[in-house]
Structure formats: structure tokens, C-alpha cells
């Protein structure tokens, strides 16, 4: 689990690596057979000052180690989201547009 508890990292017997959202288990990142054999350990890069430099704008970084003596870094790109103010503005615009369309459709109704 990541330091914040947001992400869950998984390594499989087949060498695959995945990152899931911890509370919903939605898969955000998956690499099939990232390693040639069993993944023995996964660890998230700490969200400390030094870890932020390694993240370089990514949302999370996961290190995976396998029996094949390789260590790989998996970066989860930042997800895009709408700002709350833009979402509220779009909702208000939709309400105004609905009212205007209803007035056009039923001009005599008050």
C-alpha cells in the first residue's frame, strides 16, 4: 500500500505488475510479464521530499523486484480531472439552457 493509502501494488507469479486504487480495487496500471518470473516484492516510492523528485509529476512510483534479479520502476501518470468550479459552472449552464429550451417549447405556459 502507498504511504497515503490510496494505491495498492501487486506482483504476480507470472511476473506481471499492477497498481490498483485501494478502496475500489480499480486497476489503473498493468504490465503483463514485466519480469521473466515471480515478482517477490513491490514497494511504493515514499512520498517524502526525495521521493517527490523521483516522481517527477507522476501520481505514484512502484518498485518491483523479481527472482530474475531485476528491479524495475513503474510510474503511474497523473490522472486528469476537472476542477470543481468548472463542474459547477457546467451544471449551472445546463440548468439555464434547460429553462430556455422549455420556454421556447412551451411559450404560453407560465
Legacy VTK file of the C-alpha trace (Angstrom):
# vtk DataFile Version 3.0
C-alpha trace
ASCII
DATASET POLYDATA
POINTS 110 float
0.000 0.000 0.000
1.244 3.540 -0.737
2.084 5.962 2.093
-1.214 7.788 1.629
-3.196 4.539 1.457
-4.556 5.459 -1.962
-2.836 2.824 -4.097
-2.208 -0.904 -3.830
0.683 -2.520 -5.717
0.579 -6.164 -6.791
3.138 -8.540 -8.257
2.146 -11.917 -9.672
3.649 -15.368 -10.136
3.816 -14.782 -13.893
5.899 -11.603 -13.437
3.111 -9.104 -14.049
2.830 -5.868 -12.045
-0.341 -3.883 -11.311
-1.381 -0.760 -9.407
-4.959 -0.512 -8.105
-6.950 2.123 -6.229
-7.033 0.736 -2.685
-10.676 1.430 -1.791
-12.320 0.268 -5.028
-9.656 -2.079 -6.467
-9.996 -0.370 -9.861
-6.913 -1.175 -11.933
-5.009 1.924 -13.030
-1.785 0.368 -14.313
-0.860 -3.103 -15.545
2.212 -4.552 -17.234
1.918 -8.169 -18.307
5.111 -10.133 -17.628
7.175 -7.103 -16.609
9.602 -9.653 -15.163
10.554 -13.043 -16.539
9.452 -14.904 -13.418
7.854 -14.479 -9.966
7.672 -10.947 -8.540
8.957 -11.283 -4.975
8.424 -7.750 -3.667
6.795 -4.450 -4.557
7.217 -1.138 -2.747
5.975 2.365 -3.420
8.499 5.188 -3.517
7.910 7.207 -0.323
6.016 10.465 -0.696
8.816 12.331 1.063
10.868 15.220 -0.318
13.369 12.934 -2.049
10.600 10.715 -3.393
8.862 13.700 -4.998
11.949 14.290 -7.160
11.752 10.711 -8.443
8.017 11.001 -9.122
8.605 13.984 -11.454
4.934 14.854 -11.899
3.633 11.285 -11.787
0.996 10.270 -9.265
2.875 7.261 -7.875
6.015 5.200 -8.427
6.285 1.481 -7.668
9.470 -0.570 -7.465
9.196 -4.269 -8.265
11.774 -6.966 -7.603
11.700 -10.473 -9.036
13.574 -13.763 -8.849
15.281 -12.836 -12.130
17.427 -10.369 -10.077
15.939 -7.308 -11.732
14.416 -4.247 -10.127
12.032 -2.146 -12.215
10.429 1.234 -11.618
6.792 1.606 -12.665
5.397 5.153 -12.929
1.679 5.919 -12.683
0.957 9.061 -14.736
-1.210 11.730 -13.134
-4.893 11.334 -13.919
-6.678 14.312 -15.389
-9.676 15.737 -13.602
-11.957 18.740 -13.907
-11.703 21.497 -11.314
-14.774 21.730 -9.065
-15.523 25.304 -10.152
-15.670 24.224 -13.803
-18.028 21.364 -12.974
-20.344 23.731 -11.062
-20.253 26.219 -13.944
-21.200 23.482 -16.422
-24.115 22.377 -14.200
-25.404 25.957 -13.902
-25.153 26.379 -17.680
-27.085 23.159 -18.214
-29.883 24.342 -15.907
-30.125 27.718 -17.684
-30.132 26.023 -21.103
-32.903 23.639 -19.983
-35.066 26.511 -18.756
-34.572 28.434 -22.010
-35.419 25.374 -24.117
-38.583 24.745 -22.085
-39.664 28.370 -22.575
-39.135 28.020 -26.332
-41.005 24.717 -26.458
-43.987 25.927 -24.388
-44.275 29.718 -24.941
-47.728 30.150 -23.352
-47.008 28.116 -20.208
-46.171 30.070 -17.026
LINES 1 111
110 0 1 2 3 4 5 6 7 8 9 10 11 12 13 14 15 16 17 18 19 20 21 22 23 24 25 26 27 28 29 30 31 32 33 34 35 36 37 38 39 40 41 42 43 44 45 46 47 48 49 50 51 52 53 54 55 56 57 58 59 60 61 62 63 64 65 66 67 68 69 70 71 72 73 74 75 76 77 78 79 80 81 82 83 84 85 86 87 88 89 90 91 92 93 94 95 96 97 98 99 100 101 102 103 104 105 106 107 108 109
